[in-house]
Amino acid sequence: MGAGVRSVWALFIGVAVLALGNGLQSTLLSVRAIDADFGATITGYVMAGYFVGTLLGSIVTPKLIEHVGHIRVFAAFASIISTSALLHAVFVDPVAWFTFRAITGLCIAGLYIVSESWVNSAATNETRGKMLSAYMLIIFASMGVGQLLLNVPDHNGYVQFIIVSALMSVALVPMSLARTPVPEINNPRPVSIADIYKLSPLAVIACFFNGLGQSVFFSLGAVYGNALGMGLGQVSVLMALPMLGVIASQFPVGMVSDRFDRRQVMTVLAFITASVAYAGVFAGQLPFLYLAGLFALFGALSLPLYSIALAHANDYLENDQMLGAAGKLVLLFGVGAIAGPVIAGDLMDRFGPHAFFVFLGGVYGLIGIFALYRMTRRASVPLEDQGDWVLMSTQTTSVAATAIAIETAEGWEEEPTNF
């Protein structure tokens, strides 16, 4: 593991800086959209633009890499994001911001595809799971810390956008200096969503609904806090805690996921997450500390569900189906992520800020109900046949999902891949 990390240390630093800027930008735009009187509905559309871009990026990036290579793609995308961040401060308009968010999403997806390809290429059969786990933890931690940069004084409205732009530019430097061998992009045999659903209906539904829930939480969480009259300091803490919470929960959740029927684990986590969300409806009347605790608990419990859904799919898929299925499941997550902020933003405008948590409670409650239903339809996979669980970020592309699928299919890991 140590040698593997040393071979990609520059990449990990670059990814950390990239996630730092990306985490700041997402919450910053939510806050500034409300300041500009966009309203929750329009803000939801603006934030959905990011996920439109990530879907496009997952399609466009592999083709670009084939033509110009990884380094050039990374450099071009980092430069475009850096410019786009500054343009948000110049053109304060919903249509312009939707366009900039879509461009940012496309480029971010491309940057993560390049990064995950590099990690996968640098890893050995024995270190792949642990290196991908380290990579995911770096993303979560950096995005969480990025929220706290909202507290940097910004009297003229440009400073924080400049910080985002600078971070995106700096992220390019370690990557450019990396001496890691150039990886290859694999093109697995296609598998249809209908085929995946026949083999693992729960994985399909869970991936889509996780996209709905997680996109709403991170796109409109700041809007919710702002509607309750919170200042930037409190909003930044609210949005940082879920990312840090999942770092604390990933080991126990992973251990349980690998030792019990994953459907049972998903059912319990989904219902508890829904309960936390419904408790949040009333937390606005309580001291800030209670709401902060609910945000942290929500992130710690809900974020691992996406990883469990992917692992559950691999438990039922044949080896030659896993690679193609990985990309489709990430795609389903992305489709849900586009719809989530649009629906929830409209509900918040119609029924008030508490519709934020009501929506989230409904989404995760439905995941729990469907998981419970699936347990009545067939027996569980024997524990010895379950693959290892690896925490997956909300920013995960099909490259990382495919790498995990390869590991599961080949049985490369003999030890648990969780820290």
Secondary structure as GFF3:
##gff-version 3
##sequence-region A 1 419
A	DSSP	alpha_helix	2	7	.	.	.	ID=ss1
A	DSSP	alpha_helix	9	35	.	.	.	ID=ss2
A	DSSP	alpha_helix	39	68	.	.	.	ID=ss3
A	DSSP	alpha_helix	70	90	.	.	.	ID=ss4
A	DSSP	alpha_helix	94	122	.	.	.	ID=ss5
A	DSSP	alpha_helix	128	147	.	.	.	ID=ss6
A	DSSP	three_ten_helix	148	151	.	.	.	ID=ss7
A	DSSP	alpha_helix	159	170	.	.	.	ID=ss8
A	DSSP	alpha_helix	172	177	.	.	.	ID=ss9
A	DSSP	alpha_helix	193	199	.	.	.	ID=ss10
A	DSSP	alpha_helix	201	227	.	.	.	ID=ss11
A	DSSP	alpha_helix	232	259	.	.	.	ID=ss12
A	DSSP	alpha_helix	262	283	.	.	.	ID=ss13
A	DSSP	alpha_helix	288	316	.	.	.	ID=ss14
A	DSSP	alpha_helix	319	351	.	.	.	ID=ss15
A	DSSP	alpha_helix	355	374	.	.	.	ID=ss16
A	DSSP	three_ten_helix	383	385	.	.	.	ID=ss17
A	DSSP	alpha_helix	398	410	.	.	.	ID=ss18
###
